[in-house]
Amino acid sequence: MSKLAFAAVVALAAGMVSAQAADLPYQSRAPYTVNQPLNGYSWAGPYLGGTLGYEWGNVSNSGAKPSGIAGGVTGGYNWQSGNVVFGLEGDLQGTGADDRFANYKFSNPWFGTVRGRIGYAFNNVLVYGTGGLAFGSLETELNGLQQSKTSAGYTVGVGAEVGIYQNWTAKIEYLYVNLSSNDYTLTGTKNGLDFGTVRLGVNYHF
């Protein structure tokens, strides 16, 4: 994980925790709550949202370092027991990450993840870790010819999310994604992709 990205997540989380959380208006989602703290903010239940961020990475057996903007949709479900929040989340992202190396162009048009999340809630502030399955595409281009392969892999990350108004939350998240290698005829070797992404997001909790 990038030290700068990790430091940014930790710093934002610390700032959120020190905020006056009790003064923010919100609506309790009591029907989904399981053993939440009395009069506490409820993280339990389903949610949908979107993210926008930046991706930077490396293509194995190549000097290419694709980077660019990434954004997409996300959704999940939380359970809560006391201050502990755990759940499942999935997302699908389109990206403009690409780079040229020698006569080749490498790009990552899209990726997605299916992850578990577990964290600790400070009322309307949630700090969490996440990890699970990743999948996505690595495309190579040479002299107008293109070849694309879809790979599976894994992802791990950390984040912080805060209730900002009624059912709306905002978050910052860092993910590291590693996609397995495939044989590419155009390059004559195996190429895989690993990258980090930092992204901001908003979620609506039902």
Secondary structure as UniProt FT lines:
FT   HELIX           3..18
FT   HELIX           21..23
FT   HELIX           30..32
FT   TURN            38..39
FT   STRAND          45..59
FT   TURN            60..61
FT   STRAND          67..81
FT   TURN            82..83
FT   STRAND          84..101
FT   TURN            102..103
FT   STRAND          104..122
FT   TURN            123..124
FT   STRAND          125..142
FT   TURN            143..144
FT   STRAND          145..165
FT   TURN            166..167
FT   STRAND          168..184
FT   TURN            185..188
FT   STRAND          189..205
//
